[in-house]
Every structure is written in structure tokens, then in C-alpha cells.
Amino acid sequence: MKTLKSTLTLTLLIVLTNACINKDHFDFKNINDTSWNPKFAIPLLKANVGVYNLFGATDSNAVSFNGKDVSLIYQGKTVSLQMDDIINLQDISTPDVQVGYSTPNPIRIPLDSSLNKIESIHLSTGKMTINTRIQGTADQLIFTFLDIKDDNNRELEIQITEGQSETTSLLNHSIIPDNGSVRFSITSLSTGTCNAQISMTGLDFKSVTGDFNFGEIRLPKDSFELYLFQNIAAKGDISINNPILSIKAKNSIGIALEPLFDRVESRNPASDDVTPLIIKASSTINDIKAGTQTGNAVESEIRLDKSNSNLRDFVSLSPKFLNYELGFNIKNNSSTPSTIFKNSSCELEMDIELPLEGRVSAFEVLDTIDMQVTSDLTLIKEFLIKTYTNNGFPLDTKITILLMDENRQLMRKEDGSVMILLDKVFTAAAQVDGDGIVTQSTIVSSDNPLLDEEILASLPLAKYGQMRASMTTTNDGNDVVKIQSDYNLEVRVGVKVTGNINLTEKE
Amino acid sequence: MRKLASVLILVLSLFLNGTAQQDLTLYELRAAPQSHSLNPSKIPLCTGYLLLPGISGAYASINSEGFTYADAFQLNSDKTIDIKLNDAIEKMKDLNNISFDFKAPILGVGFRMGAGFASFGIETKGSSRFTIPKTLAEFIWLGNADEKFLGKRANFDGLGIDLMQYTAFAFGYARDFDEKWTLGIKAKYLSGQAFLRTTKSSIGISTNPENYAITLDGQLQIQSAGVAGLVIDSLLNFNGFNFGDIGNQLTTAGSGNHGGAIDLGATYRINEKISFNASVIDLGFINWAASAVTKTSKPASYTYDGIAITDVASGKDETESIIGSLDTLFKSIEFDEKQESFTTTLPIKIYAGGNYRILPKTDLSIITYNELYNGRFKTSLRFGVTQRVRNFLMATLNYSVYGNSAANLGAGFTINAGPVQLYTVTDNVIAFMLPEKSKNFHLRIGINLTFGHNFSQN
């Protein structure tokens, strides 16, 4: 009986123990709505924009450093003046004349002119043909050309039976005219005269020596589009303080040349305004040095800048057409004759060099960045974009980020305006000294809450952001500043999100 | 969602409460042979017993330090409930241990030998302890942009784990030397199966208020052996398991870790009413040799400051996200690895107390429990009353102070029907009555086979 009582007592205790549990405290239906609002700060993007990053997009090979100085160098066209095009040896043919034996008989070589005086021609090809007519008996004749010699300095001799024709190659022969004439004599065992007609055809030269003056030589007219910043879709206004057209000439023609830029101009296709390259009144332009007398090229440099050209007007963000018809004048001031080789030429490599010193106003660089902010907006209570910039460029910068959809199209609000995620976040320019060189970078940090509910609601659809960085040099774009190689713009973008997670969401 | 969150917090609150298990109630329940394991001089109140796997029950305790369910879920007078996790986290300590312990007898035999009592037992024991800094809970709840963390280092130093599992083969003998003295001793061979401990942990996260760059810094040292060593080696070396050979790997890793321990106990009776007793339990060590490794990371600091746009104008960018960066970070952490055996001690438990037989069947008792482990010392105090009802029922109630909690009411009983003995013990009944406010959870329950009961022994 006692055992039963004890057991019952124990059972009662266990039941009572369980009865003590406050079931209300575990009635999960009665939990009041509670949201979890953690604040998370997440770094989103970072960029260290150096000179190369900023300007390299125009042409990745364009950025050039010289110490701290930075230039954009655009390789332009290469043009060439070929002497083969300038000097052409014409076929020579004498009339059928009666000539006496053993008498020097001059043949006129029509190379000399009032401008050119030929001293020698080293032939690479050509042939000489002699046609004779019988004046009695068929004598054996030897034609000796006193001014045509082979490589061994032997005079050219042609044997012929009177009344017949003979053709001889002039390969590797030199013509050394005597006062513009080539002389020959006829010898025979007999005496008398004969009728002879002499022609030289298919003449080409290895080299020509003489005093030359071809007059003004013009290359064919050509043009190309000059669109310096097209790759970054930039817009705004830019002024380069001293752009340079740098011409490297490789001249293997043994004559100095004066380049002619008077027929080089830029044309704005929008306004049809034409700007000549050269300031005629004050243009001082170097000559192209003569090549060596052995046919090797000599380099020389010609530089057009603000002192002798209107190049500053050529440089703009809008495309321009550059029309040119380059010319040359012979500059032969030497008393010694010049030698021109068959393959000699004058090549001009033209580079446009933009030393980064100048002014910009509202210079805008565009970029597209990947972005995916969130897929569930119900989880977000507040959204804030934090920007941090450490600007080492002497450029006030305003950064704007527009939302783009999966097709990289700008997203628009119901009223048609674009959806702006970040609106003209301002980064003050670095401080500069009197030479326009940066002395201290500027740090700016700003909080940019996203308050527009329409944009906030559209964030899940945004897959890309179009970043627009608009830059203006100090003093509203009026100060001339220098861009140096060690300048850097550090940009950090982060987001602070306050969560809105409902812990008591009903299932 | 509502139910899920509530259950989660209830479980968390149980985890985040209490201290390591001390078996304060079982100590007095001599009718249960298991009390013999807490003091070898306390001879079971029977002439013999048999403990069988599964049937003879198990011991489990979940202990932690921190907030209660009621701290997180506050009941209003209109019976609605407010979730107040902020308040709950505020009640956490700087470092909070969450521990889970279990013991399960595989086999137990004991019998009288004249004035002595011999015993043999096989028991598997496991303990795991996670240390969670309060700042980690705050960091998760408030976020890194909260003013508490923005611009400061969120300090997670001390975050770690301590896990050990072993099987003990124990031979015990106790003897009544005279009417006053009973002495007992138990020698144990220990076979370690798993060990994992964070011996050094310094971790912090800082968020730059200017650009939100997040810097993770830290250094870790981990000791592992046995099965845990195998797992850790695979995880940290990112080389995965060779599942084809998993059986052999686990067998090899789970054996070869040998150790020994000794339990000592003494009881001194001044007279028939007053006695004193004391014991030292688990005075021993395990030498971890199988898959033993100590990994020490080099001090690391990694900053994630956003997706790098390497070329703004061309739009080229690196695509590494914050997740990708973390993956890179973890893979880039270098560990110095020392594959040497090491030795660890067991948590040493010291009981000391006294009994006063106030009535022929009723004892009053006092006991202090002290634990020394890994350089940390814990103590607790308990007052109890134990009632015997003939030779079939023994019940005990007690009040104890431990683990920053002074609201612990323990209870336990054994009830015999012939040789079949049902026993149930808990150190904290309040955990079952008021789980929402409880700071400790502990339960032993099972069925023993006992023979020749004599509850009147002193």
C-alpha cells in the first residue's frame, strides 16, 4: 500500500511539474510583429584612376610619359615621296644623219634642263640600238661612245657592218655626259661616211648625280578623320595649351627638302569651318635634311606647335577632317652635286602629340559597370550610397550613376526622366600651384540616401550602371593646369543598407 | 517563420545558459549504481548490479552562459509576446560557453565481496564546448554598420570549440575498513576517439566608416586528433575525404589514442548520524597520437574594399565579389602544421561534503563541487535532503547555486520493482517547470538491474 502511495505521489509530482509550464509564453501565435533591422555596410566598387586609365581609353597606346610629363600621342599617317616617281629617263633617239668616220659626233642627251644639270647616270637597264644605211660599200664600222662606260671604265664599243643594225645592252653602264651630251666616234679601215640612227630605250637608273631642281613637288591630295576622344564618348570642351604635330622624316634622297604645309587644313563637318594648319606670316619650319651620298637615310624632325601653326584649333572633342596635299621644294644650297638613288625616298611619319596641359570644361567620361543591388526589396528599409574620393587631379569631378536594364538601356521613370542612382556627387579638384601642378589631393566623403521610391522599387531590374564622370579644371574651367603621371583619383563606393526582415512572418 | 524563430531562440537560450554538468543530485542517490562513479567510496546500496547498453539510460546535459528564453521572448500582460533579442543579447557575458555533454554506459557490473565492493564498467563519454563572444551575437543582430561597430574592431577573440570523446574501461574497488572509514578507488583505461580544441583564437572585423572597407584579421591555433583530426585536416587542407577508404581512415583515427585516469574516494563516519565524504574524479590524461596535428595560422589581415574596376574607361573589372573574396581569403590562410602527438588532461572533478541523518530514513546533506579544466576553475554548492522508503524507493531534493544561477532545484528518485530499478535525476527541475527562465538543463534516466537492496546502509 505504501509502495502504491509513493508511486502515486511521484506521478502527481511529475504531472504538477508539467502543469507549472506557462503555456502562454510558448504560444507562438501571440508573438507581436517584430522586424530585424540590422545595418550592413558593404564596399561595392573601388577604382584607382591614374592618368593611363583616364586617357588611355582614347587609344591605349596613346599615353606617353616623359618623366612626370604626360602626353597623348596619336600616330597619324605616313606619307612618302619616291624619287622613282620624280625622275624618269626618257627614250632617246637621234635622227638618221650622215656621219664621217673618225670624227667625234655629239649626241644630245635630253636630261639636262634649265633646272637640272646631270653629271652622271648609273644605268640599271636599257639598250642601245644603231641602225646604219650603206653609202657605198659595206664597210666594217666600230662605234665608240666616249661618255658611256662600263663598270671597268671602258668605253662602249659597238661593231657593225654598214647597212645593218646592232643592239647592245646598257646594263651596268654609266653615262657621264659632256656638257649635257654623249659623244661617239666611228672608226673603219676605210674612209668615208655612213648614215646612222642611234637610239637608247628602256633606260632606268641606279643613281643619278647632278644639280637638281625639280621645282615644287606635290603628293596626291588625301584626307582623314581626326576624332581624338571617340572611344570614351566624351563630350564637353577641352583646350590643349600647346598641341604638337611632330613629323619624323627619313630622307634617303641626297637632297635637302623644304616641306610645304600650306595646303593642310582642318574642316569641321558640322559647321564647315576651315582652319589652315600654318600661320603663314610667322611660320618657321625646319627643312628635311638630305640623305647621304651613298643613299642612306638621314632622319630629321619637324615640329609644328602653337608658335607656327593653328594646331590648337584642330584639337577638339568633336570629329574633324584633316585635308592635306603635302608638298616639297628642293633645297640644294651645296656647291657639290647631289646623288639620287633609284630607291631613295623621303618618308614622313606624322604624330599628333597632346601634352596634357590645358583646360577642360564639363569633360565627360562614360563607363558601364555591372551592378546587382538586390532581388528582394522587402528586405530593405533604408538604402544609402557612400562615396569616398581622394582626388589627385586638378579637376573638379561630378560623378553620376544612371540605372541601366539588362539590355544596357537607360531605365526611365514614368515621367520619362532617367533613373539616377547617384546624382552629381562632387569631388573637389586637388590644389595646384601657379604652374598648374597639383600640390595636395582633396578628400571628399559623402552620404547619398536613395529616397526616390520609384527608383528604389526599380533597383531589382537594374543590371548595369552608366557612370558619368564630368570634369572641369579649376576656376570653372578657366585655369590652365598640368596633368602629371603620378596623379591619381581614388574612388570608393559603398552601400549602407538597413534591413527589414520580418521575424514573425506568418506562413 | 514565427514558430521557427521562436523554437530557434528557445534552443539558443538553452544553449546559452548554465554551466558544465556536476551531477549534484546523483551524488546522494546511492540506490542508483551510477552514483558510485562520482565517489568510489560510496558503495551502492545493493549486493550487485548490472548495467546494460541502451536500457541503463544515458546522461545528457546542455549548458551554456547567457540569456534565457524569457529574456528573448517577453510575455506581456495581455498574453502577447514581444521578441526582445536586443535585451537578451545584452545579458550575455563577454565570452559565453555552450556545452553539450553525454555519457552512455555500455556495460556495468558490480558486486559485494565481503567488506568490499568490486566493479567493472565500460562507458563512452563526450563533451563539446563552443565559446561564443557576445560581440558576435551583437554583430549579427545589429550589423557592421551599427554605430557600435562602424569604425571599430568587432572583437571575436576567444571564439572557439573544445570537443573530446573517449571510452573509459574502469575497474573499481571500495572497502569498508571499519565502521568509520570507507575508501574507494577506480582505475580507468581511456581510449580517445576524437579531440578538437581551439587553443588560440583572435578574430576581428573592422569596417572603415569612410569607405566601408571591411577588414578581417585574426590568428587561429587548432589542436585536433582522432576522428576530429581527420575531419579538420581534410577541411583546412581543402582536400576532402577519400570516401573509398573512409572506413579504414576512421578506424585508424579513432584508435591509438591511449590514456589513463584514476578516481579516488573516501567516506568518514563520525557516528551513525554524521559523515563526511570526498572524491577526486578523472585524475588522468589522454595521449592523442592518431591523426594528431596542431595547426597554427599565421597572423592574417585581409581587407575587402569592393570590386576593383581596373580600368574605368574601358570598363574592365575584376569580378571577385565579397563571397569570392572570402573564399580567396580562407584558401590563402597558411597554417604551420605540426604532426606530433600531444597530451591533454581530463576535467578534474572534486566533490566534498557531509551528511546528517536527521531521521532514521532521512538525510540532510551539503556538498561542494569543484572542476578544474584547461586552466579554468568552477565551483558550486548544494544543500539536499534524501528520503528512503523501505528498500524500493529513494528520492532526493536539493537546492544549489552554480553557473551564475541561484535558482536551481534538483530532484531524483529510484524506484525498484524486484531487481528492476527505474531512476530519474535532474539537477534542475525548474528547467522543466519554467523552461523559459531556466539556466540549466540536465537529465539522467534509465533502468538498472540491482540485487540485494539494503537502503538502510549508512
HADDOCK unambig.tbl for C-alpha pairs under 7 A between the chains (distance, minus, plus):
assign (segid A and resid 17 and name CA) (segid B and resid 433 and name CA) 5.35 0.50 0.50
assign (segid A and resid 18 and name CA) (segid B and resid 433 and name CA) 5.98 0.50 0.50
assign (segid A and resid 20 and name CA) (segid B and resid 433 and name CA) 5.33 0.50 0.50
assign (segid A and resid 21 and name CA) (segid B and resid 433 and name CA) 5.09 0.50 0.50
assign (segid A and resid 21 and name CA) (segid B and resid 434 and name CA) 5.62 0.50 0.50
assign (segid A and resid 24 and name CA) (segid B and resid 79 and name CA) 6.28 0.50 0.50
assign (segid A and resid 25 and name CA) (segid B and resid 75 and name CA) 5.91 0.50 0.50
assign (segid A and resid 28 and name CA) (segid B and resid 2 and name CA) 6.64 0.50 0.50
assign (segid A and resid 28 and name CA) (segid B and resid 3 and name CA) 5.82 0.50 0.50
assign (segid A and resid 30 and name CA) (segid B and resid 80 and name CA) 4.77 0.50 0.50
assign (segid A and resid 30 and name CA) (segid B and resid 81 and name CA) 5.83 0.50 0.50
assign (segid A and resid 31 and name CA) (segid B and resid 80 and name CA) 5.72 0.50 0.50
assign (segid A and resid 31 and name CA) (segid B and resid 81 and name CA) 4.41 0.50 0.50
assign (segid A and resid 31 and name CA) (segid B and resid 82 and name CA) 5.93 0.50 0.50
assign (segid A and resid 32 and name CA) (segid B and resid 80 and name CA) 6.48 0.50 0.50
assign (segid A and resid 32 and name CA) (segid B and resid 81 and name CA) 5.82 0.50 0.50
assign (segid A and resid 32 and name CA) (segid B and resid 82 and name CA) 5.55 0.50 0.50
assign (segid A and resid 34 and name CA) (segid B and resid 83 and name CA) 6.58 0.50 0.50
assign (segid A and resid 38 and name CA) (segid B and resid 141 and name CA) 5.94 0.50 0.50
assign (segid A and resid 38 and name CA) (segid B and resid 142 and name CA) 4.50 0.50 0.50
assign (segid A and resid 38 and name CA) (segid B and resid 143 and name CA) 4.71 0.50 0.50
assign (segid A and resid 39 and name CA) (segid B and resid 142 and name CA) 6.11 0.50 0.50
assign (segid A and resid 39 and name CA) (segid B and resid 143 and name CA) 4.61 0.50 0.50
assign (segid A and resid 39 and name CA) (segid B and resid 144 and name CA) 6.38 0.50 0.50
assign (segid A and resid 39 and name CA) (segid B and resid 145 and name CA) 4.94 0.50 0.50
assign (segid A and resid 39 and name CA) (segid B and resid 146 and name CA) 5.66 0.50 0.50
assign (segid A and resid 40 and name CA) (segid B and resid 143 and name CA) 4.99 0.50 0.50
assign (segid A and resid 40 and name CA) (segid B and resid 144 and name CA) 5.23 0.50 0.50
assign (segid A and resid 40 and name CA) (segid B and resid 145 and name CA) 4.84 0.50 0.50
assign (segid A and resid 41 and name CA) (segid B and resid 144 and name CA) 6.20 0.50 0.50
assign (segid A and resid 41 and name CA) (segid B and resid 145 and name CA) 5.01 0.50 0.50
assign (segid A and resid 41 and name CA) (segid B and resid 212 and name CA) 5.77 0.50 0.50
assign (segid A and resid 42 and name CA) (segid B and resid 212 and name CA) 5.73 0.50 0.50
assign (segid A and resid 43 and name CA) (segid B and resid 211 and name CA) 6.69 0.50 0.50
assign (segid A and resid 43 and name CA) (segid B and resid 212 and name CA) 5.10 0.50 0.50
assign (segid A and resid 43 and name CA) (segid B and resid 213 and name CA) 5.38 0.50 0.50
assign (segid A and resid 43 and name CA) (segid B and resid 305 and name CA) 5.20 0.50 0.50
assign (segid A and resid 43 and name CA) (segid B and resid 306 and name CA) 4.61 0.50 0.50
assign (segid A and resid 44 and name CA) (segid B and resid 306 and name CA) 4.39 0.50 0.50
assign (segid A and resid 44 and name CA) (segid B and resid 307 and name CA) 6.01 0.50 0.50
assign (segid A and resid 45 and name CA) (segid B and resid 306 and name CA) 4.35 0.50 0.50
assign (segid A and resid 45 and name CA) (segid B and resid 307 and name CA) 4.66 0.50 0.50
assign (segid A and resid 45 and name CA) (segid B and resid 308 and name CA) 5.95 0.50 0.50
assign (segid A and resid 46 and name CA) (segid B and resid 305 and name CA) 6.69 0.50 0.50
assign (segid A and resid 46 and name CA) (segid B and resid 306 and name CA) 5.47 0.50 0.50
assign (segid A and resid 46 and name CA) (segid B and resid 307 and name CA) 5.97 0.50 0.50
assign (segid A and resid 46 and name CA) (segid B and resid 308 and name CA) 4.94 0.50 0.50
assign (segid A and resid 46 and name CA) (segid B and resid 309 and name CA) 6.16 0.50 0.50
assign (segid A and resid 47 and name CA) (segid B and resid 308 and name CA) 5.78 0.50 0.50
assign (segid A and resid 47 and name CA) (segid B and resid 309 and name CA) 5.13 0.50 0.50
assign (segid A and resid 47 and name CA) (segid B and resid 310 and name CA) 6.43 0.50 0.50
assign (segid A and resid 49 and name CA) (segid B and resid 312 and name CA) 6.83 0.50 0.50
assign (segid A and resid 53 and name CA) (segid B and resid 311 and name CA) 5.50 0.50 0.50
assign (segid A and resid 53 and name CA) (segid B and resid 312 and name CA) 6.31 0.50 0.50
assign (segid A and resid 53 and name CA) (segid B and resid 313 and name CA) 6.22 0.50 0.50
assign (segid A and resid 54 and name CA) (segid B and resid 313 and name CA) 6.10 0.50 0.50
assign (segid A and resid 57 and name CA) (segid B and resid 313 and name CA) 5.60 0.50 0.50
assign (segid A and resid 57 and name CA) (segid B and resid 314 and name CA) 6.08 0.50 0.50
assign (segid A and resid 232 and name CA) (segid B and resid 313 and name CA) 6.59 0.50 0.50
assign (segid A and resid 367 and name CA) (segid B and resid 312 and name CA) 6.58 0.50 0.50
assign (segid A and resid 367 and name CA) (segid B and resid 313 and name CA) 5.86 0.50 0.50
assign (segid A and resid 367 and name CA) (segid B and resid 315 and name CA) 5.93 0.50 0.50
assign (segid A and resid 368 and name CA) (segid B and resid 315 and name CA) 6.08 0.50 0.50
assign (segid A and resid 369 and name CA) (segid B and resid 315 and name CA) 6.48 0.50 0.50
assign (segid A and resid 386 and name CA) (segid B and resid 211 and name CA) 6.79 0.50 0.50
assign (segid A and resid 387 and name CA) (segid B and resid 211 and name CA) 6.76 0.50 0.50
assign (segid A and resid 388 and name CA) (segid B and resid 210 and name CA) 6.52 0.50 0.50
assign (segid A and resid 388 and name CA) (segid B and resid 211 and name CA) 5.79 0.50 0.50
assign (segid A and resid 445 and name CA) (segid B and resid 210 and name CA) 6.66 0.50 0.50
assign (segid A and resid 492 and name CA) (segid B and resid 211 and name CA) 5.99 0.50 0.50
assign (segid A and resid 493 and name CA) (segid B and resid 211 and name CA) 6.72 0.50 0.50
assign (segid A and resid 494 and name CA) (segid B and resid 211 and name CA) 6.16 0.50 0.50
assign (segid A and resid 494 and name CA) (segid B and resid 212 and name CA) 5.94 0.50 0.50
assign (segid A and resid 503 and name CA) (segid B and resid 1 and name CA) 6.71 0.50 0.50
assign (segid A and resid 503 and name CA) (segid B and resid 2 and name CA) 6.31 0.50 0.50
assign (segid A and resid 503 and name CA) (segid B and resid 5 and name CA) 6.64 0.50 0.50
assign (segid A and resid 504 and name CA) (segid B and resid 1 and name CA) 5.93 0.50 0.50
assign (segid A and resid 504 and name CA) (segid B and resid 2 and name CA) 4.18 0.50 0.50
assign (segid A and resid 505 and name CA) (segid B and resid 1 and name CA) 5.56 0.50 0.50
assign (segid A and resid 505 and name CA) (segid B and resid 2 and name CA) 5.86 0.50 0.50
assign (segid A and resid 506 and name CA) (segid B and resid 1 and name CA) 6.24 0.50 0.50
assign (segid A and resid 506 and name CA) (segid B and resid 2 and name CA) 6.30 0.50 0.50
assign (segid A and resid 507 and name CA) (segid B and resid 1 and name CA) 6.15 0.50 0.50
